[in-house]
Amino acid sequence: MAGRGWECRLLAKVHFGTVIAGPFGAVGDKRHDVIGRAVNVTAMLEATGVTLSVEAFRKLGPDVRARFKKHTPPITYIRLQDSRRTRSATAATGRSRF
């Protein structure tokens, strides 16, 4: 989208693990949710654009893996065309590019 001059705020965090999914909540107010350690790990990934955990990266075939580069620490994989801006850089300036 950026190549076409359109502002894009897509953020995708991808992890692979076991979760529990289903309706949660009080009777009459149940909502579908996903819970588990894998959900928490995914939420904690620092991401701009598309970011994969090591576990998700290992599930990809070689042709798709070639579209990502390694970023550390902690180890994550980001798309080659995505810029990398960490939380610490955002906190230091008080500004976000999104």
N, CA, C and O atoms as a DFTB+ gen file, in Angstrom:
392 C
 N C O
     1  1       0.817      -1.194       0.000
     2  2       0.000       0.000       0.000
     3  2       0.861       1.259       0.000
     4  3       0.528       2.247      -0.654
     5  1       1.973       1.218       0.739
     6  2       2.854       2.379       0.784
     7  2       3.423       2.674      -0.600
     8  3       3.642       3.834      -0.949
     9  1       3.663       1.628      -1.389
    10  2       4.163       1.805      -2.749
    11  2       3.184       2.553      -3.630
    12  3       3.582       3.145      -4.634
    13  1       1.920       2.534      -3.274
    14  2       0.890       3.252      -4.027
    15  2       0.544       4.597      -3.403
    16  3      -0.360       5.296      -3.862
    17  1       1.284       4.952      -2.340
    18  2       1.041       6.238      -1.701
    19  2      -0.104       6.221      -0.697
    20  3      -0.574       7.279      -0.278
    21  1      -0.559       5.032      -0.307
    22  2      -1.641       4.916       0.668
    23  2      -1.060       4.626       2.031
    24  3      -0.183       3.773       2.169
    25  1      -1.536       5.324       3.034
    26  2      -1.081       5.076       4.391
    27  2      -1.606       3.716       4.849
    28  3      -2.784       3.407       4.673
    29  1      -0.741       2.924       5.427
    30  2      -1.126       1.583       5.872
    31  2      -0.689       1.394       7.313
    32  3       0.460       1.662       7.663
    33  1      -1.588       0.942       8.127
    34  2      -1.276       0.691       9.530
    35  2      -1.410      -0.781       9.880
    36  3      -1.680      -1.132      11.028
    37  1      -1.223      -1.637       8.891
    38  2      -1.316      -3.069       9.112
    39  2      -0.245      -3.519      10.087
    40  3       0.927      -3.169       9.950
    41  1      -0.653      -4.283      11.050
    42  2       0.266      -4.855      12.028
    43  2      -0.161      -6.301      12.220
    44  3      -1.278      -6.564      12.665
    45  1       0.712      -7.237      11.890
    46  2       0.410      -8.660      12.050
    47  2       1.516      -9.318      12.851
    48  3       2.691      -9.257      12.488
    49  1       1.121      -9.948      13.946
    50  2       2.049     -10.690      14.789
    51  2       1.663     -12.160      14.670
    52  3       0.503     -12.520      14.871
    53  1       2.642     -13.012      14.342
    54  2       2.343     -14.417      14.095
    55  2       3.203     -15.294      14.993
    56  3       4.423     -15.138      15.056
    57  1       2.543     -16.220      15.687
    58  2       3.222     -17.177      16.553
    59  2       2.519     -18.515      16.364
    60  3       1.385     -18.550      15.886
    61  1       3.155     -19.587      16.721
    62  2       2.574     -20.917      16.589
    63  2       2.606     -21.589      17.947
    64  3       3.665     -21.689      18.567
    65  1       1.444     -22.054      18.420
    66  2       1.385     -22.724      19.704
    67  2      -0.021     -23.182      20.016
    68  3      -0.938     -22.992      19.217
    69  1      -0.188     -23.782      21.172
    70  2      -1.480     -24.316      21.607
    71  2      -2.287     -23.226      22.300
    72  3      -1.762     -22.472      23.120
    73  1      -3.569     -23.157      21.960
    74  2      -4.480     -22.194      22.583
    75  2      -5.799     -22.892      22.910
    76  3      -6.073     -23.997      22.442
    77  1      -6.588     -22.226      23.710
    78  2      -7.960     -22.659      23.977
    79  2      -8.857     -21.596      23.375
    80  3      -8.713     -20.412      23.679
    81  1      -9.786     -22.011      22.520
    82  2     -10.690     -21.075      21.866
    83  2     -12.127     -21.480      22.140
    84  3     -12.462     -22.665      22.157
    85  1     -12.969     -20.483      22.354
    86  2     -14.379     -20.781      22.571
    87  2     -15.087     -19.633      23.231
    88  3     -14.511     -18.563      23.427
    89  1     -16.344     -19.854      23.576
    90  2     -17.125     -18.792      24.229
    91  2     -16.756     -18.689      25.707
    92  3     -16.772     -19.686      26.430
    93  1     -16.426     -17.482      26.148
    94  2     -16.065     -17.222      27.543
    95  2     -16.923     -16.073      28.064
    96  3     -17.312     -15.185      27.305
    97  1     -17.214     -16.095      29.357
    98  2     -17.944     -15.008      29.980
    99  2     -19.155     -15.489      30.738
   100  3     -19.441     -16.685      30.806
   101  1     -19.861     -14.532      31.306
   102  2     -21.055     -14.828      32.093
   103  2     -22.178     -15.316      31.185
   104  3     -22.206     -15.015      29.991
   105  1     -23.080     -16.059      31.757
   106  2     -24.238     -16.539      31.008
   107  2     -24.983     -15.338      30.421
   108  3     -25.264     -14.369      31.127
   109  1     -25.290     -15.406      29.160
   110  2     -25.976     -14.309      28.484
   111  2     -25.035     -13.251      27.930
   112  3     -25.468     -12.359      27.201
   113  1     -23.743     -13.339      28.271
   114  2     -22.763     -12.363      27.770
   115  2     -21.472     -13.062      27.346
   116  3     -20.376     -12.549      27.569
   117  1     -21.612     -14.219      26.742
   118  2     -20.442     -14.970      26.300
   119  2     -19.909     -14.393      24.995
   120  3     -20.670     -13.997      24.112
   121  1     -18.592     -14.356      24.897
   122  2     -17.926     -13.872      23.693
   123  2     -16.843     -14.857      23.308
   124  3     -16.200     -15.460      24.167
   125  1     -16.646     -15.015      22.010
   126  2     -15.600     -15.914      21.531
   127  2     -14.244     -15.275      21.836
   128  3     -14.030     -14.094      21.566
   129  1     -13.332     -16.072      22.402
   130  2     -12.008     -15.566      22.741
   131  2     -10.991     -16.684      22.565
   132  3     -11.350     -17.855      22.441
   133  1      -9.744     -16.314      22.557
   134  2      -8.634     -17.250      22.452
   135  2      -7.705     -16.948      23.621
   136  3      -7.299     -15.802      23.811
   137  1      -7.362     -17.980      24.415
   138  2      -6.503     -17.773      25.569
   139  2      -5.383     -18.811      25.575
   140  3      -5.491     -19.862      24.942
   141  1      -4.321     -18.505      26.292
   142  2      -3.209     -19.430      26.436
   143  2      -1.877     -18.720      26.330
   144  3      -1.807     -17.546      25.967
   145  1      -0.824     -19.447      26.653
   146  2       0.526     -18.888      26.618
   147  2       0.886     -18.386      25.219
   148  3       1.522     -17.341      25.084
   149  1       0.487     -19.119      24.182
   150  2       0.814     -18.718      22.808
   151  2       0.206     -17.353      22.467
   152  3       0.814     -16.568      21.739
   153  1      -0.977     -17.073      22.985
   154  2      -1.611     -15.769      22.760
   155  2      -0.785     -14.670      23.418
   156  3      -0.569     -13.610      22.830
   157  1      -0.323     -14.928      24.645
   158  2       0.483     -13.937      25.359
   159  2       1.823     -13.693      24.669
   160  3       2.274     -12.551      24.574
   161  1       2.459     -14.758      24.190
   162  2       3.727     -14.613      23.466
   163  2       3.514     -13.759      22.221
   164  3       4.320     -12.877      21.927
   165  1       2.447     -14.014      21.498
   166  2       2.139     -13.253      20.289
   167  2       1.925     -11.778      20.613
   168  3       2.434     -10.905      19.910
   169  1       1.185     -11.505      21.658
   170  2       0.904     -10.116      22.037
   171  2       2.174      -9.363      22.406
   172  3       2.246      -8.150      22.206
   173  1       3.166     -10.048      22.935
   174  2       4.399      -9.390      23.378
   175  2       5.430      -9.195      22.261
   176  3       6.447      -8.540      22.485
   177  1       5.198      -9.738      21.082
   178  2       6.135      -9.533      19.976
   179  2       6.174      -8.060      19.606
   180  3       5.129      -7.430      19.448
   181  1       7.369      -7.511      19.468
   182  2       7.496      -6.141      18.975
   183  2       7.329      -6.210      17.471
   184  3       8.017      -6.980      16.801
   185  1       6.422      -5.413      16.939
   186  2       6.093      -5.579      15.522
   187  2       5.888      -4.253      14.811
   188  3       5.353      -3.298      15.374
   189  1       6.320      -4.220      13.581
   190  2       5.931      -3.209      12.608
   191  2       5.663      -3.986      11.336
   192  3       6.516      -4.763      10.908
   193  1       4.534      -3.806      10.732
   194  2       4.211      -4.590       9.555
   195  2       3.905      -6.016       9.947
   196  3       3.001      -6.248      10.750
   197  1       4.634      -6.983       9.404
   198  2       4.417      -8.400       9.691
   199  2       5.626      -8.948      10.443
   200  3       6.755      -8.848       9.961
   201  1       5.397      -9.527      11.621
   202  2       6.455     -10.085      12.446
   203  2       6.108     -11.520      12.803
   204  3       4.971     -11.823      13.164
   205  1       7.098     -12.404      12.700
   206  2       6.918     -13.810      13.036
   207  2       7.803     -14.193      14.205
   208  3       8.930     -13.712      14.322
   209  1       7.290     -15.064      15.078
   210  2       8.143     -15.654      16.103
   211  2       8.983     -16.738      15.439
   212  3       8.728     -17.117      14.296
   213  1       9.979     -17.233      16.157
   214  2      10.817     -18.314      15.641
   215  2       9.954     -19.532      15.318
   216  3      10.145     -20.174      14.285
   217  1       9.003     -19.849      16.202
   218  2       8.144     -21.012      15.994
   219  2       7.320     -20.886      14.717
   220  3       7.169     -21.863      13.983
   221  1       6.793     -19.714      14.445
   222  2       6.017     -19.503      13.211
   223  2       6.920     -19.545      11.988
   224  3       6.551     -20.121      10.965
   225  1       8.102     -18.940      12.083
   226  2       9.048     -18.928      10.969
   227  2       9.424     -20.345      10.551
   228  3       9.540     -20.635       9.360
   229  1       9.614     -21.225      11.528
   230  2      10.006     -22.611      11.244
   231  2       8.914     -23.398      10.525
   232  3       9.211     -24.423       9.912
   233  1       7.681     -22.957      10.581
   234  2       6.577     -23.634       9.897
   235  2       6.491     -23.262       8.414
   236  3       5.770     -23.910       7.655
   237  1       7.216     -22.229       8.001
   238  2       7.171     -21.759       6.616
   239  2       8.060     -22.596       5.705
   240  3       9.048     -23.183       6.145
   241  1       7.693     -22.640       4.431
   242  2       8.542     -23.278       3.430
   243  2       9.691     -22.354       3.058
   244  3       9.651     -21.164       3.370
   245  1      10.711     -22.883       2.396
   246  2      11.896     -22.096       2.043
   247  2      11.595     -20.870       1.195
   248  3      12.236     -19.834       1.367
   249  1      10.636     -20.967       0.284
   250  2      10.327     -19.826      -0.581
   251  2       9.724     -18.663       0.198
   252  3      10.019     -17.505      -0.098
   253  1       8.890     -18.952       1.180
   254  2       8.293     -17.887       2.002
   255  2       9.307     -17.366       3.016
   256  3       9.332     -16.168       3.300
   257  1      10.141     -18.244       3.564
   258  2      11.182     -17.807       4.509
   259  2      12.093     -16.746       3.894
   260  3      12.572     -15.856       4.597
   261  1      12.328     -16.835       2.608
   262  2      13.222     -15.896       1.921
   263  2      12.684     -14.467       1.953
   264  3      13.433     -13.525       1.696
   265  1      11.416     -14.292       2.260
   266  2      10.815     -12.951       2.315
   267  2      11.027     -12.252       3.651
   268  3      10.623     -11.103       3.827
   269  1      11.665     -12.950       4.597
   270  2      11.855     -12.410       5.941
   271  2      13.330     -12.330       6.292
   272  3      14.151     -13.072       5.753
   273  1      13.660     -11.407       7.215
   274  2      15.025     -11.307       7.731
   275  2      14.976     -11.431       9.248
   276  3      13.960     -11.133       9.875
   277  1      16.075     -11.869       9.822
   278  2      16.155     -12.089      11.262
   279  2      16.380     -10.766      11.982
   280  3      17.169      -9.929      11.544
   281  1      15.678     -10.595      13.083
   282  2      15.842      -9.407      13.925
   283  2      16.059      -9.885      15.359
   284  3      15.327     -10.754      15.833
   285  1      17.038      -9.342      16.045
   286  2      17.311      -9.733      17.429
   287  2      17.591      -8.502      18.265
   288  3      17.812      -7.446      17.672
   289  1      17.603      -8.540      19.594
   290  2      16.863      -9.472      20.417
   291  2      15.446      -8.990      20.658
   292  3      15.202      -7.819      20.370
   293  1      14.508      -9.735      21.141
   294  2      14.524     -11.187      21.057
   295  2      14.385     -11.595      19.598
   296  3      14.018     -10.768      18.763
   297  1      14.663     -12.819      19.282
   298  2      14.650     -13.246      17.886
   299  2      13.232     -13.226      17.333
   300  3      12.340     -13.902      17.846
   301  1      13.042     -12.453      16.299
   302  2      11.803     -12.434      15.528
   303  2      12.198     -12.303      14.070
   304  3      13.358     -12.034      13.757
   305  1      11.257     -12.488      13.199
   306  2      11.513     -12.347      11.766
   307  2      10.555     -11.310      11.221
   308  3       9.354     -11.356      11.488
   309  1      11.099     -10.364      10.445
   310  2      10.281      -9.303       9.875
   311  2      10.418      -9.327       8.357
   312  3      11.445      -9.741       7.819
   313  1       9.367      -8.876       7.674
   314  2       9.414      -8.846       6.217
   315  2      10.553      -7.950       5.773
   316  3      10.846      -6.947       6.423
   317  1      11.189      -8.300       4.683
   318  2      12.314      -7.520       4.172
   319  2      11.931      -6.078       3.901
   320  3      12.739      -5.178       4.131
   321  1      10.713      -5.830       3.416
   322  2      10.329      -4.468       3.075
   323  2       9.819      -3.658       4.267
   324  3       9.589      -2.456       4.128
   325  1       9.633      -4.288       5.450
   326  2       9.153      -3.554       6.619
   327  2      10.312      -2.887       7.347
   328  3      11.357      -3.496       7.572
   329  1      10.108      -1.627       7.709
   330  2      11.118      -0.953       8.521
   331  2      10.985      -1.459       9.946
   332  3       9.947      -2.003      10.322
   333  1      12.016      -1.283      10.727
   334  2      11.989      -1.779      12.105
   335  2      12.084      -0.612      13.054
   336  3      13.083       0.107      13.052
   337  1      11.078      -0.410      13.856
   338  2      11.105       0.612      14.895
   339  2      10.670      -0.043      16.185
   340  3       9.530      -0.494      16.291
   341  1      11.545      -0.105      17.162
   342  2      11.250      -0.797      18.410
   343  2      10.486       0.101      19.365
   344  3      10.415       1.317      19.185
   345  1       9.921      -0.517      20.374
   346  2       9.222       0.248      21.411
   347  2      10.143       1.229      22.093
   348  3       9.734       2.348      22.400
   349  1      11.386       0.833      22.339
   350  2      12.318       1.711      23.043
   351  2      12.612       2.970      22.243
   352  3      12.747       4.048      22.821
   353  1      12.713       2.854      20.922
   354  2      12.943       4.034      20.083
   355  2      11.732       4.949      20.110
   356  3      11.872       6.172      20.137
   357  1      10.536       4.356      20.103
   358  2       9.318       5.144      20.174
   359  2       9.216       5.838      21.524
   360  3       8.840       7.008      21.593
   361  1       9.548       5.124      22.601
   362  2       9.469       5.703      23.943
   363  2      10.463       6.842      24.112
   364  3      10.163       7.831      24.781
   365  1      11.643       6.716      23.512
   366  2      12.672       7.748      23.646
   367  2      12.255       9.052      22.975
   368  3      12.559      10.133      23.481
   369  1      11.564       8.961      21.845
   370  2      11.160      10.163      21.134
   371  2       9.765      10.625      21.510
   372  3       9.391      11.776      21.286
   373  1       8.981       9.679      22.102
   374  2       7.595      10.023      22.437
   375  2       6.709      10.058      21.218
   376  3       5.549      10.461      21.309
   377  1       7.238       9.635      20.054
   378  2       6.455       9.658      18.828
   379  2       6.432       8.271      18.213
   380  3       7.353       7.475      18.397
   381  1       5.398       8.005      17.503
   382  2       5.298       6.761      16.748
   383  2       5.054       7.119      15.292
   384  3       4.432       8.140      14.998
   385  1       5.533       6.296      14.391
   386  2       5.295       6.590      12.978
   387  2       3.919       6.146      12.535
   388  3       3.553       6.353      11.378
   389  1       3.142       5.538      13.424
   390  2       1.799       5.062      13.065
   391  2       0.754       5.950      13.636
   392  3      -0.437       5.708      13.440
